[in-house]
Amino acid sequence: MVGKFITVEGGEGAGKSTNLDFIHQYLLQAGKKVVMTREPGGTPVGEKIRELLLDKQQASISDNAELLLMFAARAQHLEQVILPALQAGSWVLCDRFTDATYAYQGGGRGIDNARIATIENWVQGEIRPDLTVLLDLPIEEGLKRAGERSEPDRFEQEKHDFFHRVRQAYLDLAKTNPERYRIVDASTSLVDVQKQISHILETFCAGKE
Ligand code: T5A
């Protein structure tokens, strides 16, 4: 596999969409061929599953069904988009991936990590991100930013405790996967956030990581 797999993670309103465009431009200028995509979603089937998962009318989705829907969308995404792109030598830039499952369904909903890992191994085989940029900020600030931007979706209606657990799960993932995780302080100005991201990408593209 020649391409690199970069994921961007973080809680609600952390600035993933905003900074994904910045990372995309950075990589293009560095001469990379880039496929930008997102989860849940990224394929026609995945986008249908996303609609279902984010629809705030669907209050009765069970935790296990939610977990399996995330992986159903991911299986389609891997087969149709991510693996073909990596095999063709493109860099794949993905707005959330399986770490979001560990953070939201694991940390947030309380599903056992071992169960998530079993499905991860089954659906993904050896595929893991090469670099994960975690945009970290206090949940109150993230929810405030997300709230100013759009109406809350099904996840954004959760209570603060849920998002505290999500944030902690991400920080734990960063601690256990230091080789691929880079934490960005996303509470600062956009200019400063993008300075931090540029530094990470510069090092990564130079192959120093
Ligand atoms: N999910 C997903 C799971 O539960 N399990 C999984 O396995 C997966 C893959 C997906 C939802 O699904 C869940 C997690 C999510 O709840 P999503 O749309 O991918 O939803 O994720 P959201 O967190 O909802 O994304 P948002 O679009 O809300 O947030 P972003 O993309 O992080 O934030 P962004 O860039 O839109 O910025 C929000 C606002 O803040 C401003 C922006 O201009 C924007 O208005 N902003 C800043 N303002 C000040 N200073 C800065 N530094 C700023 N950066 C951005």
Boltz pocket constraint, residues with backbone or C-beta under 6 A from the ligand:
constraints:
  - pocket:
      binder: B
      contacts: [[A, 10], [A, 11], [A, 12], [A, 13], [A, 14], [A, 15], [A, 16], [A, 17], [A, 18], [A, 19], [A, 39], [A, 40], [A, 70], [A, 95], [A, 96], [A, 97], [A, 98], [A, 99], [A, 100], [A, 101], [A, 102], [A, 104], [A, 105], [A, 145], [A, 146], [A, 148], [A, 149], [A, 155], [A, 156], [A, 186], [A, 187], [A, 188], [A, 189], [A, 190], [A, 191], [A, 193]]
      max_distance: 6.0
